Amino acid sequence: MKKSVTSYIPSYCFWDINTNTLDATEDKSFIIPRALYFTDKKSFKKDIEILEKLYSKNEIISELNSTNEIINSSILPLIAKRYLDIELG
């Protein structure tokens, strides 16, 4: 069953594509980094919890490890702490 991505993640995160064509399963390599591109330290907890409704911890880590998409560098320590239990500077 196709999950509607924009019922979880705001459509402005996908300004450059037709959101009706997004499939949460097939397009996770695009969706996960794109959603995190729009997060910051203040909204990280809320935003990552939304992603966790769609994807497992392992899926999120795997996609972030292999992405070529831009990710907000200020949230990398938050990702490391949440998923890897690592404190980064």
C-alpha positions in Angstrom: 0.0 0.0 0.0 1.4 3.4 -1.0 1.9 5.7 2.0 1.2 9.4 1.4 4.5 11.1 2.3 2.9 14.6 2.5 0.6 13.4 5.3 3.7 13.2 7.4 6.2 15.6 5.9 5.3 19.1 4.6 5.0 19.4 0.9 7.4 22.4 0.8 10.2 19.9 1.4 9.5 18.6 -2.1 9.1 21.9 -3.9 10.7 20.6 -7.1 8.7 17.5 -7.7 5.1 16.3 -8.0 4.4 15.0 -4.5 1.7 12.7 -5.8 4.4 10.6 -7.4 6.3 10.0 -4.1 6.2 6.6 -2.6 7.5 6.3 1.0 9.0 2.9 0.3 10.4 3.3 -3.2 11.6 6.9 -2.7 13.1 6.7 0.8 16.6 7.5 -0.4 15.2 10.9 -1.6 12.7 11.5 1.2 14.8 11.0 4.3 17.6 13.4 3.5 15.2 15.9 1.9 13.1 16.0 5.1 16.2 16.5 7.3 17.5 19.2 5.0 14.6 21.4 6.4 15.2 20.6 10.1 17.3 22.5 12.6 18.3 22.0 16.3 14.9 23.3 17.5 12.7 21.2 15.3 14.9 18.1 15.1 13.1 16.0 17.7 9.7 16.6 16.1 11.0 16.1 12.6 12.9 12.9 13.3 9.9 11.4 15.1 7.9 12.1 12.0 10.4 10.2 9.9 10.4 7.4 12.4 6.7 6.9 11.7 7.6 6.1 8.2 11.0 4.4 8.5 13.0 2.2 10.9 16.2 3.4 12.6 18.2 1.1 10.3 16.5 2.5 7.2 17.2 6.1 8.3 20.8 5.4 9.1 21.4 3.4 5.9 19.9 6.1 3.7 21.9 8.9 5.4 25.1 6.9 5.1 24.6 6.5 1.3 23.1 9.9 0.3 24.6 12.5 -1.9 21.9 15.0 -0.9 22.8 18.0 1.3 22.1 17.5 5.0 22.1 20.4 7.5 25.5 20.0 9.2 24.1 21.4 12.5 21.9 18.4 12.9 24.6 15.7 12.3 25.6 15.7 16.0 21.9 15.1 16.8 21.6 12.2 14.4 24.8 10.7 15.8 23.6 11.0 19.4 20.1 9.6 18.6 21.1 6.6 16.5 24.7 5.9 17.3 24.9 7.1 20.9 27.9 9.2 20.0 28.5 12.7 21.2 30.0 15.0 18.5 31.6 18.3 19.3 
